[in-house]
Amino acid sequence: MEYEEITHKIIGAACNVYNQLGFGFLESVYHKAMIIELAKNELKVESEKPLQVFYDGQGVGDFNVDLFIENAVIVELKSVQNLAKDHGVQLVNYLNGLRKDIGLLINFGVSRVEVKRKYRKPDSEN
């Protein structure tokens, strides 16, 4: 399955969750609901997946990502009124440190689901 198809299904799942739950729950509620919705879409999802962070080609620590989907896409979930620039920077750092190419920052916001697609910077920019 290609990135575009995977991310399309993830975004659709987030919209379904938001349509049923709306705004105002803790992130953990949306997290559990996303796992259910992603499974309905036949996506392989790992919750709180520990992944190794790399520096200069060497492992330097571990980090748990909210959702790791199809062994390819990192999803960071938020439940805040407004996303801050720091949230996107954090996801790009995860992508770089974990050597993954694409991630989605999904916020179950006040009036809608916000989705930011982020990409890993080329090695020359690290």
C-alpha positions in Angstrom: 0.0 0.0 0.0 1.4 3.4 -0.9 1.7 6.4 1.4 -1.1 8.3 -0.3 -3.6 5.5 0.2 -2.5 4.9 3.8 -2.7 8.6 4.8 -6.1 8.9 3.0 -7.5 6.1 5.2 -6.0 7.5 8.3 -7.5 10.9 7.7 -10.9 9.3 7.0 -10.6 7.4 10.2 -9.9 10.6 12.1 -12.9 12.3 10.6 -15.1 9.4 11.6 -13.8 9.5 15.1 -14.4 13.3 15.3 -17.9 13.0 13.9 -18.8 10.6 16.6 -17.0 12.1 19.6 -16.5 15.8 18.8 -14.1 17.9 20.8 -13.3 17.8 24.5 -12.0 14.4 25.4 -8.5 13.5 26.6 -6.1 12.4 23.9 -6.2 8.9 25.2 -9.9 8.6 24.3 -9.2 9.6 20.7 -6.2 7.3 20.7 -8.4 4.3 21.5 -11.1 5.3 19.1 -8.5 5.7 16.3 -7.2 2.2 16.9 -10.8 0.8 16.5 -11.5 2.9 13.4 -8.1 2.0 11.7 -8.7 -1.7 12.3 -12.1 -1.3 10.6 -10.1 0.1 7.6 -7.9 -3.0 7.7 -4.8 -1.0 8.5 -2.0 -2.6 10.6 -1.7 -0.3 13.6 0.7 -0.4 16.5 -0.1 1.7 19.5 2.7 3.3 21.6 5.2 1.6 19.4 8.7 1.9 20.7 11.1 2.9 18.0 14.8 3.6 18.2 16.1 7.1 17.6 19.3 7.4 15.6 22.1 9.9 15.6 24.9 9.8 13.2 24.0 6.3 12.2 23.9 5.0 15.8 21.0 4.2 18.1 20.8 6.8 20.9 17.5 6.0 22.6 14.0 4.8 22.3 10.7 6.7 21.8 7.1 5.6 21.8 5.0 7.0 18.9 1.3 7.4 19.4 0.4 5.3 16.3 2.6 3.5 13.8 0.6 2.4 10.8 1.5 -0.1 8.1 5.2 0.0 9.3 5.5 3.3 7.5 3.4 6.2 8.8 3.9 7.9 12.3 0.8 9.5 13.7 1.0 12.0 16.5 -2.4 12.7 18.1 -3.4 15.9 19.9 -6.5 17.2 21.6 -5.9 20.9 21.9 -7.7 24.1 21.0 -5.1 25.1 18.5 -2.0 23.4 17.1 1.3 25.2 17.8 4.2 25.3 15.4 6.1 23.2 18.1 3.8 20.3 17.5 4.8 20.1 13.8 8.5 20.5 14.6 8.2 17.7 17.2 6.8 15.3 14.5 9.5 16.2 12.0 12.1 15.5 14.7 10.5 12.1 15.3 10.6 11.4 11.6 14.3 12.3 11.4 15.3 10.5 14.5 13.3 7.4 13.6 14.3 7.5 9.9 10.7 7.4 8.7 9.6 9.4 5.7 6.0 10.6 6.5 3.9 11.4 9.5 0.6 12.9 10.3 -0.2 15.3 13.1 -3.9 15.0 13.9 -5.6 17.3 16.3 -9.2 16.7 17.5 -9.8 20.5 17.7 -12.7 22.6 18.9 -14.5 22.8 15.6 -12.9 20.2 13.3 -10.1 17.7 12.8 -6.9 19.4 11.8 -4.4 17.3 9.9 -0.8 18.3 9.1 1.2 16.1 6.8 5.0 16.2 7.6 8.0 14.7 5.8 11.4 13.8 6.9 14.1 16.2 5.9 16.7 14.9 3.5 19.9 13.9 5.3 21.8 16.9 3.9 19.5 19.2 5.9 19.8 17.3 9.3 
